[in-house]
Amino acid sequence: MAAGAAQAQGARDTISIVGSSTVYPFTTTVAETFGKGSGFKTPKVESTGTGGGMKLFCAGVGVQHPDITNASRRIKPSELDDCRKNGVADIIEIKVGYDGIVVANSKKAPTYQLTRKDLWLALAKEVPDPKGGDKLVANPYKSWKEIDPALPDNKIEVLGPPPTSGTRDSFVELVMDVGCKDFPAMKALEAADAKRHKAACQTLREDGAFIEAGENDNLIVQKLEANPGALGIFGYSFLEENLDKVHGSLVDGHSPTFEEVADGKYPIARELFIYVKKAHIGVIPGIKEFIAEYTSEKAMGKDGYLADKGLIPLPDAMLKAVQADVKAGKVLTGL
């Protein structure tokens, strides 16, 4: 029925892909390889952010809606509900690899050695009063040196992703939620009011210290070059592409390198996904073949061309499991 509806709304002979700016370079590389060697048209890939991509993907079935969305986090239950409400019932979830989130700065400036506690104190909207007690106050910290005397005496200025970004969601979960844990004031708040505690841990500053820099990670790199005092938050692959311009901070004593992310030592790492609308397979030409290319050993394997682009590959057994699920057309049944 859904596939028939897609056909009835007119033909489209190019795969449409939206979503994460982090996954965008990997999917674009697969799309270009697929376009050159498959006999199908090169898929159209747009960088909308994970949240924006989910909104477009879940809006309905039919040629006016995307076939695939990239995501730098797992689909949320609320997004899955939206999909189902709009008739997007059968979704294939494909884990494509791992990525580290880096806190980088210009090579013209020294490398920072940060903890997640430092990052939370620098970026949270409210923090425990430095004078003591259990009271939270508007973040008073202006420079990194005020947070830790060992850090540079630079103004806190961090360029990061907007709320629609999966990178922002992952940064909040892996840095902000962890960094706020060790403070007695936060433990007291958690015991008294769990909802308020969660908001205090996760809410970023709005006083200019944290600057939403959009979904274009290359633009953040350019801004860091122009402003050596600033730090930027983005995916590992953009660091690897721009090692001549920027370097990544150590976080909790670990460097954002391919090896440290792959080994699970680097603390700000997350899974990357693509989501495919099953109702569009067989209606929009080439989707099945494109997924086969994406999940192939030559693309996603440890020596594949996506590893050359900075994707941290899945372990062999996990890749084989993904390939088996794709071959079986396994759909997401719940979270």
ABEGO torsion letter per residue (X at the ends): XAAAAAAAAEBBABBBBBEBAAAAAAAAAAAAAAAAAAGBBBBBBBBAEAAAAAAAAAAEBEAABBABBBBABBBBAAAAAAAAAAGBABBBBBBAEBBBBBBBBBAABBBBBBBAAAAAAAABABBBBAAEEABBBBBABABAAAABAABBBBBBBBBBBBAABAAAAAAAAAAAAAAAAABAAAAAAAAABAAAAAAAAABBBAAGABBBAEABAAAAAAAAAABAABBBBBBAAAAAAAAAABBBBBBGGBBBBAAAAAAGABABBBBBBBBBBAAABGABBGAAAAAAAAABAAAABAABAAAAAGBBBBBAAAAAAAAAAAAAGBBBABX
